[in-house]
Amino acid sequence: MDQFGLLPVESALILSKLK
């Protein structure tokens, strides 16, 4: 899960899509 540590914006977008 290196993509999760790239940028906070990326993780935020992923979390938004998960919801």
C-alpha positions in Angstrom: 0.0 0.0 0.0 2.6 2.5 -1.1 0.0 4.6 -2.9 -1.6 5.5 0.4 1.7 7.1 1.5 2.1 9.2 -1.6 0.0 12.2 -0.7 -2.7 13.1 1.8 -4.8 14.3 -1.1 -4.7 10.9 -2.7 -5.8 9.1 0.5 -8.5 11.7 1.0 -9.9 11.0 -2.5 -9.7 7.3 -1.9 -11.6 7.6 1.4 -14.2 9.8 -0.4 -14.7 7.2 -3.1 -15.0 4.4 -0.5 -17.8 6.3 1.2 
